């Protein structure tokens, strides 16, 4: 009997988690984009201009790809900040996902 109660409790918890995840695609996408920008910034930190500028550009496209990141990154950051404001996110991923799911659930339950 205790096992049945544990399974019911686990089932309810899984339903709750699934419900929280289903309504927060915007929040998930925002944080995915933020992670990509973070990885790009880390890549730029590792970039050594003296080393890369001297390589044969026809054989190695690292410099070109890095320059592409440098050129596009400021616009991406601005757009990400705009999206953060539009979605009213705090910067705390767990809280934002939880809050978004809560708001979506309230909106869905209203007639």
Steps between C-alpha positions, in 0.01 A plus 500: 500500500786737578645428158173605335501827694860566394412434137202736521718769655766451232232510229364830632851648515570392142169649384590825672844509334351423160245775546771749595708413195218505249417869526845656507644467149579872490691483826685184394593659168625816674728302730621282211596812307670639809705181535607525135614859552687394811680227307588748228642740757711220649627418150596863446689497832711211371568664163863602452523762226877470464473127446195503271586799281821334386338177384415429139147637458427267208565194715366618834176694534520550879578870464209553260254313723623686808466835323146402404421444869655836591292683239169329583529476880405859594173476304426160652557638849270796435230272364538266795465790744187617316357151518580484871305821557213392277466170684551672838774257600719539807812317385436208736416215263328271751284777643413639158393158371294440811336845485426474127339159548293636789377798296421276202305260723298788646428637152388159375270444796313828445189486280 
